Amino acid sequence: MRNKEKLVEILLTLIGLSSVTVLGLIILFIFKEGLPAFAQVGLWQFVTGTRWSPGKNLLGILPMIAGSFVVTAGALVVGLPLGLGCAIYLSEFATAKTAAILKPTIELLAGIPSVVFGFIGLTLMVPFIRNFFGGPGFSVLASALVLGIMILPTMVSVSYDALRAVPPVYREGMLALGSTDWQAVKMVVLPAARPGILAAAILAMGRAIGETMAVIMVAGNSTIIPTSFLDPVRTLTSNIALEMGYATGLHRQALFATGVVLFVIISILNLTARVVVRGKTR
Amino acid sequence: MSATAPTGSECKVQAINFSFSYAYGETKALHSLNLAIRPGSLLTIMGPTGSGKTTFLRALNRLNDRVAGTGHTGQLLLDGKDVYGQEVDVAELRRRVGMVFALPTPLPLSIYENVAYGPRKKGIRSRAKLDTIVEKALKTAVIFEEVKDRLHSSAQRLSGGQQQRLALARVLAVDPEVILLDEPTSGLDPLSTLRIEETLRQLRSDFTIVLVTHDPLQAARIKSDVAFFYLGELVEIGPATEIFTRPQDRRTEDYITGKFG
């Protein structure tokens, strides 16, 4: 009996550690494959270079860094207000019945493969943008719209949980003073749920910056720094996905190095966001 | 019974055959309640969990409206008018019937702004007027001396007892006619509890106060009129001296002697 207990404990510890080990191996691998490119091109040259032309050994990924930032920011501009508004409606205003139908429906969005989102963007949004705003249609705007919708389920369900976790007595305290529902939400519920809403935004941001397929299909993928919302754009993830199939030698290493840069950026964003959330929670 | 059974126009609050249910009639929380509360009096409602005492409070300011599937029959009158009447403005009703909760919930604002919030809602803008209201409310709730030097610091840094007295001040600032208190001392230490009770005794003549507690000792300490609720029924009502020395009903006696609840 005692031995069996011990065995299970060891087994579970090993299983627990395995996921961390996998993460460690991935990091080790991309760094090992990518670092030679840094050595050869020069770290500074690599991240600030504005020309990406592997055939001529011009390996600067600033356009892609800029692309990832601008597309993610755009997605958040679209998705955060929509998602938060939806969560507030579900948690504070919808009847239990409506919420019971709407919430699973929104969560279903998360189950749609990203290639389908990309396809809809490609066949509906890209022509729409081309016709009504001009430019090629494949653009920052199209990517931001598609990603903005893709991050909705994350944004809605995490901030919904945060809002639901606010004790009812907080709302009632306000209502008992003669406040309206919205005043109670604005004054008490939102401030109390702020850490959770921030966490929702972080997760949504992670989803947006990491998304590859849907973005490739609507972004246009040219390696220039976009100067308008209607310009085509290439993100860090797209850069890897588009060229990994045929890259060799230094080019291949440079793609791994792109992965390293992406990894570092995401880690920094996550870390900052965590610190911010913890600061707000105390 | 005579002390708390006024009739007709002299009642501030009156329940006539008032029943209340949850879950679309599945759960009956109050059964044909008949009860009258005089203006300028304090009624302490005691009873174990599930006795319907909180339901009664939350019907009075219609906070129960927020729960889906509630229903009522009979009448619940404030100044002779049914609080569930068609023409009742619920926000206005809640300003007339203030409430203090078990868990104090200061707004994420300064102490001053917490108290000024209600009056501002009512449309009072003048700074001087607000200053007067805030100071008076804080003084009445017996917390002014403790916070007068930090009115503009965060209310959330106050102690539990202070937060509860601030909650009372917040209610007082709206100038209500009736004040409901739902186990206001359940999360407080004995000293803070005594201070709240003392405050209530001072307030009783100016307002109509309904205090809900599960603690018979608190009802005894406050020495007001006492009602004993049990399983949704009003078992007995009368002055504390009567209820605690000569309870008419066996269940009341069992409760105050600690046999259940």
Interface residues (C-beta under 8 A of the other chain):
Chain A: T95 A96 P167 V169 Y170 E172 G173 M174 L175 A176 L177 G178 S179 T180 Q183 M187 V188 P191 A192
Chain B: N61 L63 R66 A68 A91 E92 R94 R95 G98 M99 F101 A102 L103 T105 L107 P108 L109 Y117 G118 K121 K122 A167 R170 V171 V174
